[in-house]
Amino acid sequence: MPYSPKQNRITCVALTVYLLLLAGIAYSQSYNFPPRLAPGYFLKDSANLLDMQGRVMLEGLLKRIDAQANSPLVVVTIDRMSTFTSDQSEFDVFARAWFNHWAIGSEADNTGILLLVSEGDNRARIELGAAWGLRWDSYRERIMRGLMIPAFKKGDYAGGILAGAQALADMAVRGPHGVPPSLGIVAELMTIPFIQTVQEWQALPPLWGLLTLVFGLLSIVGSF
């Protein structure tokens, strides 16, 4: 006997539910994230990158942001990504999965912010809720390149995390429809490719460093 249209619909719904269950099982096997933080807590320093004073300062800042803005800011540090997954995917995919697993921010607003730092992988990521849109991507990148990465390169993880969190706090207060704030003249300069080239040049042998600097200057002249 052929299926009726109603039976076909029931079969399709059952198949969809089954596939979603399989996807959920596969997702849970791919990642081994810790339980989400208790309400009122926004910091998980698993890698112990912050001293006691830095931890107290950061926790105070994160709690103030939660009280002032609708955009919760969560900071997480880990030793390395492989502790939580065997899938060696891109770090941004890993950060997005963590953001979703912890459900940072409310479903209605979706303005949560996650700052994830992995010391062993030398990686960091600022993950934003969908409500922030694309217009804040540039500001997120400027925070990383202008404030956090320069500090990390010096081994100052605490300083980089605190500076990044403060810039994200300014962002959270303004909200998705606000105007991105300035990072300060020094941090803004650090986002310019030529300045980054000079930083890398300082770590190179003299001859290669000189050549890198010359090519950097030529590229600036050529752009004009």
Summary of the structure (lengths in Angstrom):
residues: 224
radius of gyration: 22.0
end to end distance: 76.7
largest distance: 83.2
contacts: 635
relative contact order: 0.10
helix: 58%
strand: 10%
